[in-house]
Amino acid sequence: MAKPNLRHADVVIRSAHLIDGTGSPATYGDVAITNDKIVAIGDLSEVSGSREIEANARAVAPGFIDVHTHDDRAVLSDPIMACKISQGVTTVITGNCGISLAPLASKLLPPPLDLIADRPESLFPDFSAYLNALDNEPPAVNLAAQVGHSTLRIGAMDNLERPATGEEIKSMRHQLDHALEAGAIGMSTGLYYEPASAAPTSEVIELAKSIRDARGIHTTHMRNEGDHIEQSPEESFRIGRDANVPIVISHHKVGGISNHGRSRQTLRMIDEASNYQAIAFDVYPYVASSTVLGVKRLETASRIVVTWSKPHPEMAGQDLSHISEELGCDLITAARALAPAGAIYFMMSEDDVQRILSHPKAMIGSDGLPHDDHPHPRLWGTFPRVLGHYARERGLFTLEEAVRRMTSLPAAQFGLMERGKLNVGSYADLVLFNQKTVIDRATFEAPTRAAEGIDLVMVNGRAVWENGAATGARPGLALRRQSLGQMGSNTTSGC
């Protein structure tokens, strides 16, 4: 590699195992950073740095992109975002599963909106106000935000248990258009949840036409991830085709003991549809899900752990079966007594998780819930778990391939230009980690333990995590759609 015409940089990381994010084999060399950009890569022995960092053959990779988060309020209420930067995450995608903090002015917070909003004052009447709040009080991570379909419905409808009328769709589309103009990157749906479960496919298609016009993206928590798992992707594919928008299937899984193994069919369906339209998906590396506590999933889970409860906060972290015994009632009665509440559901098979993770289209998303009293460990452990457990220990894929699924692949899908690759000219979103020791330490019993082996994390050229602690720096940016590139790349390899 030719030596650069450069003599000095703000930061030089030396003697690193360079993983560029494309899936290509790692190389060995140095990285120079000035301001917020990478300015040189390779043999930088003749370049000095105001700060010099010895990597000692540890890995340097692009910062990880968490494509499925519910960090909408956390980036404002806890802007240091230790749960993310401690595992190497430098950019988060919010507004998933049909819920976002904007655009909505409401006194109602029906589930699952209460996963991200603790009170009506947490909401923003328009999307520009939300993004401006992030500009004024930036978090440690970058953020790109979607509009939630359920949020739009709550704001436009007096009865969520029916399809929207033509006038209500017109009102929702008006709000969506304004949000896209303000910088939202697209719209998500949560058709499984009650605020949107009555919405027909045609309603979503009409709204998705605004996404098409704005060249945005559509992500979906599908209508069913259990017994009807093969019907739900077909609905998602239809929305993408009819509205001509790229689709991301959120946290792809197959739930319920009776459905274990059906990921073979769903992945085959995704492969076939990908021949004709832009389809992608994300996945988290655990056999348990986490969402609101309700009666619909009780029979499909082998174990249920309560993550929070408004009337009984002391029950967080306890098994629902144990709580029902204490209360002297069945699981349904216990769940209703705890509501509103959240829970972890053990309902997937390890074989399905590994099969989905192994697919070349699989992006990594934590789906963590930062406001839970006793969160799912995926909030703190997702990315190191993929690197340490599934890549190094299980050999599911190479380390370079694991990094691709966290960096260049999601950057291409969400149009994050100059991020996701270790390139000269790219933003200096970087993670320095020990490839021999990196591993998740968060467990279902102790879910907020920081990972091991993540030694340095930089966002836009500034260190946000170092020596096992947050630095306090908050250089993150609200990434608006107008500053992003084409979304929905259908590539399955480094680009």
TIPA-812863 format. One line per 5 residues: number of its first residue (from 0); their letters; for each residue x, y, z of C-alpha. Coordinates in pm, 1 decimal. Layout:
<recs>
NUM) A) X,Y,Z; ...;
</recs>
This chain:
<recs>
0) MAKPN) 0.0,0.0,0.0; 144.7,336.5,-101.9; 249.5,573.6,170.5; 22.5,877.4,193.9; 126.4,1236.2,136.8;
5) LRHAD) 53.7,1315.3,502.3; 280.3,1413.0,788.2; 48.2,1471.0,1083.9; -297.0,1368.2,1202.3; -504.8,1419.8,1512.5;
10) VVIRS) -503.6,1048.0,1599.6; -299.8,756.8,1466.9; -393.0,398.6,1559.6; -89.3,179.2,1496.2; -27.4,-189.8,1430.2;
15) AHLID) -389.5,-291.8,1394.5; -569.9,-591.2,1250.3; -773.9,-391.6,995.2; -1122.9,-526.0,920.8; -1265.2,-299.2,651.1;
20) GTGSP) -1632.1,-398.1,684.4; -1676.9,-551.0,337.4; -1612.6,-910.1,444.1; -1267.7,-913.1,280.7; -978.8,-1072.8,472.0;
25) ATYGD) -823.7,-845.3,730.9; -499.2,-662.1,663.0; -237.6,-517.1,894.7; -156.2,-150.4,929.9; -233.2,190.2,1077.5;
30) VAITN) -526.0,432.7,1067.4; -499.3,811.7,1080.1; -784.8,1041.4,1178.3; -818.2,1417.8,1149.9; -1130.4,1594.9,1271.6;
35) DKIVA) -1419.3,1355.8,1197.8; -1272.3,1164.3,903.0; -1027.0,884.6,828.1; -744.0,1048.5,635.5; -500.7,760.7,579.6;
40) IGDLS) -478.3,382.0,612.5; -175.9,155.8,572.4; 191.2,199.9,659.7; 186.6,532.9,841.0; 530.9,511.1,995.1;
45) EVSGS) 612.8,858.6,862.8; 291.8,1011.9,998.4; 281.2,1152.3,1350.1; -31.1,1192.0,1558.0; -126.1,1435.9,1830.5;
50) REIEA) -245.4,1117.1,1996.0; -90.6,779.0,1920.7; -271.3,454.4,2008.6; -95.5,119.0,1995.4; -339.0,-147.5,1881.8;
55) NARAV) -87.4,-429.3,1932.2; -259.8,-639.8,1664.2; -607.8,-587.2,1807.3; -884.4,-537.4,1551.8; -997.9,-201.1,1418.4;
60) APGFI) -1330.6,-203.6,1237.2; -1597.2,45.7,1132.0; -1834.7,130.4,1414.4; -2127.9,-106.4,1439.2; -2471.7,-0.4,1312.6;
65) DVHTH) -2762.2,-120.4,1526.3; -3037.9,-140.1,1267.7; -3321.4,-222.7,1505.1; -3347.3,-17.8,1822.8; -3602.6,145.3,2047.6;
70) DDRAV) -3359.8,415.9,2156.9; -3596.1,697.0,2050.3; -3623.0,847.1,2399.5; -3302.0,702.5,2544.5; -3085.3,919.2,2318.0;
75) LSDPI) -3245.4,1220.0,2490.7; -3289.9,1093.5,2847.0; -2957.5,904.6,2865.0; -2747.3,1055.2,2584.8; -2420.8,885.5,2690.6;
80) MACKI) -2579.5,560.4,2565.9; -2341.2,332.0,2754.4; -2551.8,29.5,2663.4; -2460.0,83.7,2298.3; -2114.8,239.2,2290.5;
85) SQGVT) -1986.3,-27.1,2532.4; -2046.0,-287.4,2260.9; -1903.6,-84.5,1971.4; -2227.2,63.2,1834.4; -2181.3,407.5,1678.7;
90) TVITG) -2510.8,450.4,1487.0; -2864.8,346.5,1579.0; -3181.2,319.7,1367.2; -3490.2,416.1,1568.3; -3866.8,434.2,1515.1;
95) NCGIS) -3906.5,58.6,1472.5; -4206.6,-174.9,1518.0; -4453.3,99.7,1427.3; -4372.2,327.4,1722.3; -4195.0,663.0,1729.2;
100) LAPLA) -4208.6,967.0,1955.4; -4317.7,1187.5,1665.7; -4531.8,1313.4,1510.3; -4785.9,1284.7,1792.2; -4956.7,1500.7,2051.2;
105) SKLLP) -5169.6,1266.3,2259.6; -5272.7,1188.6,2614.7; -5290.2,820.6,2523.3; -4990.7,584.2,2531.5; -5135.2,248.5,2425.0;
110) PPLDL) -4896.9,-47.7,2417.2; -4643.3,-80.4,2265.6; -4593.1,298.7,2256.3; -4531.7,281.5,2631.4; -4207.7,95.5,2556.6;
115) IADRP) -4049.2,424.0,2445.3; -4270.7,695.3,2601.1; -4319.8,708.0,2976.3; -4566.1,999.5,2966.0; -4737.0,1217.5,2702.2;
120) ESLFP) -4475.6,1488.8,2756.4; -4220.5,1252.5,2597.9; -4392.0,1293.8,2261.5; -4317.6,1550.4,1989.3; -4598.3,1702.4,1779.1;
125) DFSAY) -4382.0,1708.8,1467.1; -4073.0,1527.3,1350.9; -3858.7,1835.2,1302.0; -3899.1,1915.3,1673.9; -3767.0,1569.2,1761.9;
130) LNALD) -3464.4,1593.6,1533.9; -3394.6,1950.1,1647.6; -3393.2,1829.9,2008.4; -3118.2,1586.8,1913.6; -2924.4,1864.4,1741.4;
135) NEPPA) -2944.9,2076.5,2056.1; -2858.0,1792.9,2296.7; -2663.0,1540.2,2090.0; -2611.1,1182.7,2211.6; -2288.8,983.6,2197.5;
140) VNLAA) -2414.7,790.3,1891.8; -2543.7,884.9,1549.4; -2913.9,831.3,1486.3; -3140.7,784.4,1186.1; -3511.0,781.3,1269.0;
145) QVGHS) -3826.1,636.5,1116.5; -4190.9,729.5,1160.6; -4407.5,468.3,1330.8; -4729.9,360.6,1157.2; -4895.3,301.1,1496.0;
150) TLRIG) -4795.2,651.2,1604.3; -4964.0,790.0,1294.1; -5278.4,587.4,1364.2; -5301.4,702.5,1727.2; -5283.0,1062.2,1611.3;
155) AMDNL) -5537.9,1031.7,1330.7; -5800.3,783.5,1449.5; -6064.4,776.1,1722.7; -6090.0,396.7,1709.3; -5784.0,181.2,1644.5;
160) ERPAT) -5981.7,-142.8,1619.7; -6080.4,-86.9,1255.5; -5924.3,3.8,920.8; -5855.1,371.3,863.2; -6097.9,562.7,644.7;
165) GEEIK) -5986.9,742.5,332.1; -5979.4,1073.0,518.6; -5777.3,920.3,803.0; -5526.1,775.6,558.7; -5501.8,1117.6,396.4;
170) SMRHQ) -5435.3,1272.8,738.5; -5170.7,1011.2,823.5; -5002.4,1053.0,487.7; -4994.0,1430.0,538.6; -4813.9,1379.5,871.5;
175) LDHAL) -4580.3,1122.7,716.3; -4492.2,1355.3,429.2; -4400.5,1631.9,673.1; -4187.8,1391.4,877.2; -4003.3,1275.6,566.0;
180) EAGAI) -3944.0,1637.2,466.3; -3802.9,1699.5,815.5; -3554.0,1414.1,777.1; -3723.3,1086.5,874.4; -3574.3,799.5,672.9;
185) GMSTG) -3895.1,600.9,626.5; -4182.9,432.2,806.4; -4205.8,121.6,1021.6; -4504.9,-97.1,1096.5; -4590.9,-312.1,1394.2;
190) LYYEP) -4885.7,-502.9,1250.4; -4867.1,-757.6,1532.9; -4964.6,-494.0,1789.9; -5318.0,-377.7,1864.0; -5278.2,-14.1,1751.6;
195) ASAAP) -5212.9,-146.8,1399.7; -5340.9,-506.8,1388.6; -5673.1,-394.1,1237.0; -5496.8,-210.8,954.2; -5539.0,-391.8,622.3;
200) TSEVI) -5250.5,-432.1,382.1; -5403.2,-168.7,156.0; -5372.0,95.9,430.2; -5000.1,33.3,465.0; -4950.5,38.2,88.4;
205) ELAKS) -5115.2,379.8,58.3; -4887.7,522.1,327.7; -4582.0,350.5,184.1; -4632.5,543.0,-140.0; -4506.4,848.5,47.3;
210) IRDAR) -4190.4,653.9,130.8; -4148.3,573.6,-238.3; -4182.2,940.1,-332.6; -3923.8,1035.6,-69.7; -3686.8,749.0,-162.9;
215) GIHTT) -3704.5,615.0,191.7; -3729.4,267.6,343.4; -3998.7,55.6,508.4; -3925.4,-175.3,801.4; -4183.3,-411.2,946.0;
220) HMRNE) -4254.4,-609.1,1257.7; -4467.0,-852.0,1062.0; -4825.0,-936.2,1147.6; -4735.5,-1285.5,1266.8; -4408.5,-1454.6,1361.7;
225) GDHIE) -4563.3,-1781.9,1479.9; -4826.0,-2012.1,1335.6; -4881.3,-1792.7,1028.5; -4515.6,-1708.2,975.9; -4526.3,-1800.8,606.6;
230) QSPEE) -4820.4,-1569.5,532.2; -4667.1,-1259.9,688.1; -4363.5,-1233.6,457.4; -4598.1,-1251.1,159.5; -4782.1,-946.7,294.7;
235) SFRIG) -4451.0,-764.4,340.5; -4341.5,-853.6,-12.1; -4672.0,-725.3,-150.9; -4634.0,-392.0,28.4; -4287.0,-353.4,-118.7;
240) RDANV) -4399.5,-443.1,-470.3; -4719.6,-238.3,-480.0; -4562.9,70.7,-323.2; -4224.1,14.7,-492.4; -4026.2,56.5,-170.0;
245) PIVIS) -3739.6,-143.7,-16.0; -3849.0,-365.6,273.9; -3662.7,-469.6,588.0; -3819.8,-750.8,791.0; -3751.2,-671.4,1154.7;
250) HHKVG) -3598.9,-919.4,1402.9; -3671.3,-1217.7,1180.4; -3762.8,-1514.3,1397.6; -3988.9,-1817.3,1418.7; -4175.1,-1817.1,1750.5;
255) GISNH) -4347.5,-2102.6,1932.0; -4231.4,-2457.5,1994.5; -4465.3,-2596.7,1727.5; -4301.0,-2372.4,1465.5; -3936.6,-2455.2,1528.9;
260) GRSRQ) -3755.9,-2526.7,1204.2; -3980.1,-2318.0,980.3; -3700.9,-2066.1,918.4; -3601.7,-2294.8,630.5; -3919.2,-2193.7,450.7;
265) TLRMI) -3911.3,-1825.5,542.9; -3551.2,-1780.9,430.3; -3632.2,-1958.1,104.8; -3922.6,-1716.4,54.6; -3694.6,-1418.1,117.4;
270) DEASN) -3438.7,-1550.3,-131.0; -3703.7,-1598.9,-400.1; -3858.6,-1254.4,-345.8; -3513.2,-1094.0,-354.2; -3486.0,-1186.4,-720.1;
275) YQAIA) -3755.5,-929.9,-797.8; -3750.2,-665.7,-522.3; -3533.6,-516.1,-247.3; -3577.8,-731.1,65.7; -3356.8,-737.9,372.2;
280) FDVYP) -3390.7,-847.1,733.8; -3227.2,-815.6,1072.5; -3189.3,-1062.7,1358.0; -3072.4,-1068.3,1720.2; -2860.1,-1356.9,1853.6;
285) YVASS) -3088.0,-1494.3,2126.6; -3363.9,-1755.1,2162.4; -3583.0,-1517.8,2366.8; -3780.4,-1213.3,2255.1; -3890.7,-913.4,2460.2;
290) TVLGV) -4190.2,-685.1,2431.1; -4504.2,-585.8,2621.7; -4656.6,-845.3,2854.5; -4980.3,-971.2,2704.2; -5187.8,-1284.3,2684.4;
295) KRLET) -5123.2,-1358.8,2314.1; -4777.7,-1509.8,2365.9; -4826.4,-1691.1,2696.5; -4894.3,-2033.5,2546.1; -4609.4,-2017.8,2292.6;
300) ASRIV) -4323.8,-1951.1,2539.9; -4143.5,-2207.1,2754.1; -4049.0,-1937.6,3007.0; -4155.9,-1577.6,3066.7; -3957.3,-1320.8,3266.3;
305) VTWSK) -4116.1,-989.3,3365.9; -3901.3,-690.0,3264.1; -4115.3,-410.4,3414.2; -4457.9,-351.4,3562.4; -4625.5,-20.9,3637.1;
310) PHPEM) -4846.9,-147.5,3924.5; -4587.6,-396.1,4054.7; -4234.4,-271.6,3979.7; -4097.5,-507.5,4244.8; -4178.5,-801.1,4014.1;
315) AGQDL) -3918.5,-702.7,3750.0; -3675.2,-986.9,3689.6; -3908.6,-1258.0,3820.2; -4056.9,-1547.6,3624.4; -4426.6,-1508.5,3551.3;
320) SHISE) -4485.9,-1868.3,3664.8; -4338.9,-1784.2,4004.8; -4551.3,-1468.2,4027.1; -4868.8,-1659.3,3939.5; -4792.2,-1910.8,4215.4;
325) ELGCD) -4741.1,-1629.6,4465.1; -5069.2,-1467.6,4362.2; -5252.9,-1800.5,4355.3; -5381.9,-1757.6,3999.0; -5316.6,-1869.3,3641.7;
330) LITAA) -5071.0,-1703.4,3403.9; -5335.2,-1499.9,3222.7; -5470.9,-1352.3,3546.6; -5116.9,-1279.0,3667.1; -5027.3,-1106.5,3339.5;
335) RALAP) -5336.5,-888.6,3361.0; -5259.1,-799.2,3721.8; -4911.8,-677.2,3621.1; -5022.2,-474.8,3317.4; -4905.7,-246.0,3180.6;
340) AGAIY) -4585.5,-444.9,3184.8; -4310.8,-596.5,2971.3; -4167.9,-945.1,2943.9; -3901.1,-1171.4,2796.4; -4041.1,-1474.4,2613.3;
345) FMMSE) -3829.8,-1787.2,2557.2; -3990.9,-1910.1,2236.3; -3732.0,-1971.5,1959.2; -3498.6,-2260.5,1882.0; -3121.0,-2224.2,1869.0;
350) DDVQR) -3117.6,-2399.7,1531.0; -3349.0,-2135.5,1382.9; -3146.1,-1853.0,1536.1; -2824.0,-1989.1,1386.5; -2984.9,-2056.7,1049.0;
355) ILSHP) -3115.5,-1700.2,1027.0; -2788.0,-1551.1,1151.7; -2596.3,-1752.5,890.9; -2791.1,-1612.3,596.2; -2577.5,-1364.8,396.3;
360) KAMIG) -2855.2,-1101.0,407.9; -2874.8,-1105.2,788.0; -2806.0,-768.3,947.9; -2761.0,-744.3,1324.0; -3008.9,-549.1,1534.7;
365) SDGLP) -3038.0,-554.9,1912.4; -3409.9,-472.0,1951.5; -3312.2,-373.1,2307.3; -3555.4,-187.6,2531.7; -3347.3,68.2,2724.3;
370) HDDHP) -3624.8,175.6,2961.4; -3699.2,-171.8,3102.8; -3618.7,-215.1,3471.7; -3476.3,-561.7,3399.2; -3399.8,-557.1,3025.0;
375) HPRLW) -3326.3,-839.9,2787.8; -2944.9,-888.1,2772.9; -2951.8,-806.2,2401.7; -2959.2,-437.9,2500.3; -2597.5,-462.5,2622.8;
380) GTFPR) -2466.7,-780.1,2458.0; -2585.5,-827.3,2099.2; -2278.9,-727.2,1897.6; -2005.0,-881.3,2116.2; -2216.2,-1198.2,2130.9;
385) VLGHY) -2210.7,-1225.8,1752.6; -1835.8,-1156.3,1740.2; -1733.9,-1373.2,2033.4; -1986.2,-1653.6,2063.2; -2111.6,-1707.9,1709.9;
390) ARERG) -1804.2,-1609.2,1504.5; -1508.0,-1708.3,1723.8; -1648.7,-1987.8,1940.3; -1912.1,-2145.8,1715.8; -1748.6,-2068.8,1380.5;
395) LFTLE) -2080.3,-1971.5,1224.7; -1893.7,-1727.7,999.9; -1557.8,-1551.9,990.5; -1485.8,-1247.5,1203.0; -1470.0,-1038.1,886.1;
400) EAVRR) -1812.3,-1163.7,779.1; -1956.7,-1092.3,1124.0; -1831.6,-735.1,1097.9; -1980.2,-697.2,746.5; -2326.0,-776.1,883.3;
405) MTSLP) -2282.5,-495.3,1138.0; -2124.2,-233.9,911.2; -2123.0,-216.1,529.5; -2437.0,-427.3,483.2; -2660.8,-206.6,702.9;
410) AAQFG) -2489.7,109.2,576.9; -2590.9,12.0,222.8; -2944.8,-75.8,325.5; -3004.0,251.5,510.2; -2807.4,481.6,281.5;
415) LMERG) -2545.7,572.7,541.4; -2290.9,722.4,309.2; -1926.7,730.9,422.1; -2006.0,502.6,715.5; -1980.0,127.8,752.6;
420) KLNVG) -1640.3,88.4,584.6; -1279.8,144.7,681.2; -1200.2,381.2,392.7; -1006.3,701.5,351.9; -1269.1,974.6,350.2;
425) SYADL) -1515.1,781.6,564.6; -1635.5,921.0,894.7; -1420.7,806.4,1183.7; -1681.2,584.0,1346.8; -1445.0,314.5,1471.2;
430) VLFNQ) -1419.9,33.1,1721.7; -1093.6,-112.5,1853.7; -1152.1,-456.1,2003.8; -963.3,-765.9,2110.3; -1071.1,-1032.2,1865.9;
435) KTVID) -939.9,-1305.3,2099.0; -1143.7,-1203.3,2403.0; -1444.5,-1002.2,2286.1; -1763.1,-1151.3,2433.3; -2095.3,-1048.4,2581.0;
440) RATFE) -2123.5,-1046.6,2962.0; -2489.3,-947.7,2989.6; -2708.1,-1240.3,3098.4; -3078.2,-1290.1,3164.3; -2998.7,-1274.8,3535.5;
445) APTRA) -2758.1,-976.9,3514.3; -2859.2,-803.5,3188.9; -2668.1,-473.9,3217.9; -2310.8,-598.8,3230.5; -2082.4,-433.8,2975.4;
450) AEGID) -1909.3,-655.5,2722.8; -1548.5,-765.3,2744.7; -1288.7,-681.1,2481.7; -1428.8,-352.1,2346.2; -1133.8,-122.8,2415.7;
455) LVMVN) -1203.6,198.6,2223.3; -1504.8,337.1,2039.1; -1495.0,655.7,1832.8; -1789.3,846.5,1685.5; -1711.9,1112.9,1426.5;
460) GRAVW) -1347.8,1111.2,1532.7; -1402.6,1147.2,1907.3; -1358.4,876.2,2169.4; -1685.7,793.3,2344.2; -1582.1,467.7,2516.0;
465) ENGAA) -1232.5,389.2,2641.7; -1073.1,176.0,2913.1; -1405.1,23.6,3009.9; -1596.7,346.9,3060.3; -1776.8,621.3,2872.6;
470) TGARP) -1567.2,932.4,2815.0; -1868.2,1163.2,2837.7; -1823.0,1290.9,2481.8; -2143.5,1326.5,2280.1; -2044.6,1379.0,1914.2;
475) GLALR) -2341.0,1194.0,1762.1; -2544.4,1340.0,1477.0; -2909.4,1321.0,1378.3; -2874.1,1181.6,1026.3; -3152.5,1320.8,810.8;
480) RQSLG) -3281.9,1146.4,501.0; -3170.8,1434.3,277.2; -2806.3,1369.4,369.1; -2823.6,996.0,303.4; -2776.1,791.1,-9.9;
485) QMGSN) -2994.5,535.1,-185.4; -3164.7,294.4,52.6; -3248.7,-68.6,4.3; -2938.4,-207.4,-162.7; -3005.7,-570.0,-257.7;
490) TTSGC) -2642.0,-675.7,-239.4; -2534.0,-973.8,-30.0; -2160.0,-908.9,-39.3; -1920.4,-628.7,32.4; -1976.0,-322.3,-181.5;
</recs>
